Amino acid sequence: MDRGVSTIEATISAAADGWRLDRALADAVPSLSRERLKALIAAGAVAGDAGPVRDPARKAVAGAQFRVDVPAPTPAHNEAQAIDLSIAFEDEHLIVVDKPAGLVVHPAAGNLDGTLVNALLHHCAGQLSGIGGVARPGIVHRIDKDTSGLIVAAKHDRAHEGLARQFKAHSIDRRYLAIVAGRPLTGSGTIEARLGRSSANRKKMAIVGGEAGKHAITHWRLMTALTDAALVECRLETGRTHQVRVHMASIGHPLLGDPVYGKSKAVHRPILETLGFRRQALHATRLGFIHPVTGHALSFDSAMPGDMQELFNRLVV
């Protein structure tokens, strides 16, 4: 056997009797997604007692045994780098990281290395069975470079597919702490406004009318009133680019320190300068989801980081 190929023995369960073969095998092999198995079947890498099978739609029979030959994942294009990470949770399927402000999530123009992906390639070396056949972490959602807090990544196709499905269904519990300018007149509210690229500046997001942009909903509640400012918790029903930053600015409460969507009030400038606080005051404080393989409900909380806590302390009435 090719040393670059690993073989998985799979038996169709009684519950999967009569299912499509790709679906039944996905049930029997938790580490591989249905799409990945469909591709392996088409490539002749799945064999039963009578030899290779090539029809992913054929009916599965309970008790039938198959051999799945999985090629070694192709090395990721990005470089693995030893970067310290704060791990909130990790198992063989996924990892939850408490990201510091300043760390870019994914390599892109201007940030080709030193990112969370580079760090995960090093930390998870030998554990990544491949997203689409490539040994890379499955980033399902992103957090802005200068936003801190919790983010989850998958280690294999099955976990990636399961997490992506939950994000698409908006069933993930995502909550942020934000320090905003001004004090809201009410204790809570909901902002429902579509987001798209700004026509004036393509690097910015903006609220757009009609059917343009993407549907976005943010639920917020006042946590603490501060000096002409407030600590609010924002619960995302959707997860759009810069959603909290644009939505809160749209109701007259931009995030303190936000260089793109907010302009610091005179009362806040000296404090921000003294502290050297030059990022949006935003922290992903809670992340909850159903484990895509075990089915267990998971929820993680992250306390406000030191720089935001210091800003909060200086603004306490």
Residue pairs with C-beta under 8 A, 6 or more apart in sequence:
1 7
1 69
2 71
4 71
4 72
5 69
5 70
5 71
5 72
6 69
6 70
6 72
7 67
7 68
7 69
7 70
8 29
8 32
8 67
8 68
8 70
9 65
9 66
9 67
9 68
10 25
10 28
10 29
10 65
10 66
10 67
10 68
11 28
11 63
11 64
11 65
11 66
12 24
12 25
12 28
12 60
12 61
12 62
12 63
12 64
12 65
12 66
13 24
13 27
13 28
13 62
14 62
14 63
15 27
16 23
16 24
16 27
16 28
16 60
16 62
17 60
17 61
17 62
18 59
18 60
19 27
19 59
19 60
20 56
20 57
20 58
20 59
20 60
21 41
21 46
21 53
21 55
21 56
21 57
21 58
21 59
21 60
22 34
22 37
22 38
22 41
22 56
22 57
23 34
23 60
24 60
25 32
25 37
25 41
25 46
25 60
25 66
25 68
26 32
26 33
26 34
26 37
26 158
29 37
29 68
29 158
30 93
30 158
30 293
31 93
31 129
31 156
31 157
31 158
32 40
32 68
32 70
32 129
32 156
32 157
32 158
33 156
33 157
33 158
33 160
33 161
34 161
35 157
35 161
36 132
36 133
36 157
36 158
37 46
37 56
37 68
38 56
39 133
40 46
40 68
40 69
40 70
41 53
41 54
41 55
41 56
42 54
42 56
44 52
44 54
45 52
45 68
45 69
45 70
45 71
46 52
46 53
46 66
46 67
46 68
46 69
47 53
47 66
47 67
47 69
48 64
48 65
48 66
48 67
49 64
49 65
53 66
70 129
71 133
73 128
73 129
73 130
73 133
73 134
73 135
74 130
74 133
74 134
74 135
75 134
75 135
76 121
76 128
76 134
76 135
76 136
78 107
78 113
78 115
78 117
78 118
78 121
78 136
79 113
79 118
79 121
80 118
80 121
80 122
80 125
81 113
81 114
81 118
81 119
81 121
81 122
82 119
82 122
83 103
83 114
83 118
83 119
83 122
84 119
85 97
85 116
85 119
85 120
85 123
86 97
86 98
86 99
86 100
87 95
87 96
87 97
87 98
88 96
88 97
88 98
88 150
88 300
88 302
89 95
89 96
89 298
89 300
90 96
92 127
92 155
93 154
93 155
93 156
93 158
93 159
93 291
93 292
93 293
93 294
94 152
94 153
94 154
94 155
94 159
94 163
94 291
94 292
95 120
95 123
95 124
95 137
95 152
95 153
95 155
96 150
96 151
96 152
96 287
96 298
96 300
97 116
97 120
97 150
97 151
97 152
97 153
98 148
98 149
98 150
98 302
99 105
99 116
99 143
99 148
99 149
99 150
99 151
99 284
100 148
100 305
101 145
101 146
101 147
101 148
101 279
101 305
101 307
102 145
102 146
102 279
103 114
103 115
103 116
103 119
103 145
104 111
104 114
104 115
104 116
104 145
105 115
105 116
105 117
105 139
105 142
105 143
105 145
105 151
106 115
106 116
106 117
106 139
106 142
107 113
107 115
107 117
107 118
111 145
116 139
116 151
116 153
117 136
117 137
117 139
120 137
120 153
121 128
121 135
121 136
121 137
124 137
124 155
127 155
128 135
128 136
128 137
128 155
128 156
129 135
129 155
129 156
129 157
130 136
130 156
130 157
131 137
131 138
131 154
131 156
131 157
131 160
132 157
137 153
137 154
137 155
138 153
138 154
138 155
138 156
138 157
138 159
138 160
138 163
138 164
139 151
139 153
140 152
140 153
140 154
140 160
140 163
140 164
140 167
141 151
141 152
141 167
141 172
141 239
142 151
143 149
143 151
143 284
144 242
144 245
144 280
144 282
146 279
146 280
147 176
147 279
147 280
147 282
147 283
147 284
148 282
148 283
148 284
148 302
148 305
148 308
149 176
149 283
149 284
149 285
149 287
149 302
150 284
150 285
150 286
150 287
150 300
150 302
151 284
151 287
152 163
152 287
152 289
154 160
154 162
154 163
154 292
158 292
158 293
159 292
159 293
161 292
162 290
162 292
162 293
163 289
163 292
165 292
166 172
166 289
166 290
166 292
167 239
170 237
170 238
170 239
171 289
171 290
172 239
172 287
172 288
172 289
173 235
173 286
173 287
173 288
173 289
173 299
174 235
174 236
174 239
174 284
174 286
174 287
174 288
175 233
175 234
175 235
175 236
175 284
175 285
175 286
176 233
176 234
176 236
176 244
176 282
176 283
176 284
176 285
177 223
177 231
177 232
177 233
177 234
177 282
177 283
177 285
177 304
177 308
178 231
178 232
178 233
178 234
178 244
178 248
178 255
178 280
178 281
178 282
178 283
179 226
179 229
179 230
179 231
179 232
179 255
179 256
179 281
179 308
179 311
179 312
179 315
180 229
180 230
180 232
180 248
180 253
180 254
180 255
180 256
180 281
181 228
181 229
181 253
181 254
181 255
181 256
181 262
181 264
181 265
181 268
182 228
182 229
182 230
182 252
182 253
183 222
183 225
183 226
183 228
183 229
183 230
184 220
184 222
184 230
184 232
184 251
184 253
186 222
187 221
187 222
188 219
188 220
188 221
188 222
189 219
189 220
189 221
189 251
190 217
190 218
190 219
190 220
191 217
191 218
191 220
191 247
191 248
191 250
191 251
192 215
192 216
192 217
193 207
193 216
193 247
193 250
194 207
194 208
194 209
194 210
194 211
194 212
194 213
194 214
194 215
194 216
195 205
195 206
195 207
195 208
195 213
195 214
195 216
195 240
195 241
195 242
195 243
195 246
195 247
196 205
196 206
196 208
196 212
196 213
196 214
197 204
197 205
197 206
198 204
198 205
198 206
199 206
200 206
204 242
204 260
204 261
205 240
205 241
205 242
205 245
205 246
206 246
207 213
207 246
207 247
207 250
214 238
214 240
215 238
216 238
216 240
216 243
216 247
217 236
217 237
217 238
218 234
218 235
218 236
218 237
218 243
218 244
218 247
218 248
219 234
219 235
219 236
219 237
220 232
220 233
220 234
220 235
220 248
221 232
221 233
222 230
222 231
222 232
223 230
223 231
223 232
223 233
224 230
224 231
224 312
224 316
225 317
226 312
226 315
226 316
226 317
227 267
227 315
227 316
227 317
228 265
228 267
228 268
229 256
229 268
229 315
230 253
231 312
232 248
232 253
233 285
234 244
234 247
234 248
236 243
236 244
242 260
242 261
244 255
244 282
245 254
245 255
245 258
245 260
245 261
245 262
245 280
245 282
246 261
248 254
248 255
249 255
249 258
249 261
249 262
254 261
254 262
254 263
255 261
255 262
255 280
255 281
255 282
256 262
256 264
256 268
256 272
256 277
256 280
256 281
256 311
257 264
257 272
257 277
257 278
257 279
257 280
257 281
257 311
258 279
258 280
258 281
258 282
259 278
259 279
259 280
260 280
261 280
262 280
264 272
268 315
271 277
271 311
271 314
271 315
272 278
272 311
275 307
275 310
275 311
275 314
277 307
277 310
277 311
279 307
281 308
281 311
283 302
283 304
283 305
283 308
284 302
285 301
285 302
285 303
285 304
286 299
286 300
286 301
286 302
287 299
287 300
288 297
288 298
288 299
288 300
289 297
289 298
290 296
290 297
290 298
291 297
291 298
303 309
304 312
